[in-house]
Amino acid sequence: VQLQASGGGLVQAGGSLRLSCVASGRTFRIKVISWYRQRPGKQRELVANISTTDSTNYADSVKERFTISRDNAKNTVYLQMNSLKPEDTAVYYCYSIPPRAWGQGTLVTVSS
């Protein structure tokens, strides 16, 4: 499985961005796709994940602001990020399991 993340950029506080994670290869094996982020000087942390049954989980810090969804026809998982805050500035990664695979990061910068 290969994952390709995109959609990052520079946005003002209060703005929105949508990240995309496109999966290729043996995508039928994937059970869960997650979005993680790594903020400057911090460890990588889970932001949200979605299962093949559309069960979702969110970090408390992004609940009510971020929405994870999937388009099976496009092998794509999205992370819609609204009401962005400067503390959301990070490199965002998508991650699949199984098999364990990381996409390359996409940088999100939120200016105050």
WOSUL-V748290 format. One record per residue. N is the residue number from 0. RES is the residue in one small letter. SS is DSSP state (@ for helix, = for strand, . for the rest). PHI is phi in radians with two decimals (999 if undefined). PSI is psi in degrees with one decimal (* if undefined). Layout:
# WOSUL-V748290
N;RES;SS;PHI;PSI
N;RES;SS;PHI;PSI
This chain:
# WOSUL-V748290
0;v;.;999;135.6
1;q;=;-2.13;141.0
2;l;=;-2.11;136.4
3;q;=;-2.18;112.3
4;a;=;-1.70;146.1
5;s;=;-2.73;171.7
6;g;.;1.91;-5.5
7;g;.;-1.21;170.5
8;g;=;2.94;-168.4
9;l;=;-1.80;130.5
10;v;=;-2.51;150.8
11;q;=;-1.38;155.3
12;a;.;-0.96;137.5
13;g;.;1.61;-10.9
14;g;.;-1.46;-174.2
15;s;.;-2.32;152.7
16;l;=;-2.52;154.1
17;r;=;-2.17;121.8
18;l;=;-1.64;147.9
19;s;=;-2.17;144.8
20;c;=;-2.29;110.4
21;v;=;-1.74;127.5
22;a;=;-1.77;142.2
23;s;=;-2.41;165.3
24;g;.;1.64;-141.3
25;r;.;-1.44;64.9
26;t;@;-1.20;-19.6
27;f;@;-1.14;-18.2
28;r;@;-1.42;-18.7
29;i;.;-1.18;130.1
30;k;.;-1.75;-40.5
31;v;=;-2.43;137.7
32;i;=;-2.09;133.4
33;s;=;-2.13;154.5
34;w;=;-1.91;128.8
35;y;=;-2.03;162.4
36;r;=;-2.46;153.3
37;q;=;-2.22;109.0
38;r;.;-1.45;157.2
39;p;.;-0.94;125.2
40;g;.;1.32;7.3
41;k;.;-2.06;164.5
42;q;.;-1.37;157.5
43;r;.;-1.12;136.9
44;e;=;-2.33;151.3
45;l;=;-1.29;133.5
46;v;=;-1.78;-50.6
47;a;=;-2.88;156.8
48;n;=;-2.54;162.7
49;i;=;-2.49;138.3
50;s;=;-1.77;176.7
51;t;.;-1.17;-18.2
52;t;.;-1.64;9.2
53;d;.;1.21;16.9
54;s;.;-1.25;134.8
55;t;=;-2.18;153.7
56;n;=;-2.42;145.8
57;y;=;-2.33;147.0
58;a;.;-1.18;146.6
59;d;.;-0.99;-33.6
60;s;.;-1.21;-15.9
61;v;.;-2.06;-4.0
62;k;.;-1.00;143.7
63;e;.;1.30;-8.0
64;r;.;-2.03;-35.8
65;f;=;-1.89;147.1
66;t;=;-2.34;127.1
67;i;=;-1.77;140.0
68;s;=;-2.62;169.6
69;r;=;-2.41;149.4
70;d;=;-2.16;99.2
71;n;@;-1.11;-33.2
72;a;@;-1.12;-27.3
73;k;@;-1.84;3.4
74;n;.;0.89;42.7
75;t;=;-2.25;138.4
76;v;=;-2.01;135.9
77;y;=;-1.95;152.9
78;l;=;-2.24;103.9
79;q;=;-1.48;121.4
80;m;=;-2.04;115.1
81;n;.;-2.00;164.6
82;s;.;0.86;47.3
83;l;.;-1.12;145.4
84;k;.;-2.09;156.4
85;p;@;-0.96;-32.1
86;e;@;-1.28;-5.0
87;d;@;-1.46;-5.7
88;t;.;-1.04;124.3
89;a;=;-3.07;168.4
90;v;=;-1.60;126.1
91;y;=;-1.79;134.6
92;y;=;-2.18;144.5
93;c;=;-1.80;154.9
94;y;=;-2.57;135.3
95;s;=;-2.02;154.8
96;i;=;-2.72;133.1
97;p;.;-1.48;165.5
98;p;.;-1.30;165.0
99;r;.;-1.29;116.9
100;a;=;-2.56;139.1
101;w;=;-1.88;140.5
102;g;.;-1.47;167.2
103;q;.;-1.29;157.6
104;g;.;-1.35;157.2
105;t;=;-2.24;129.2
106;l;=;-1.49;128.7
107;v;=;-1.99;123.5
108;t;=;-2.12;123.2
109;v;=;-1.97;117.8
110;s;=;-1.61;148.7
111;s;.;-1.57;*
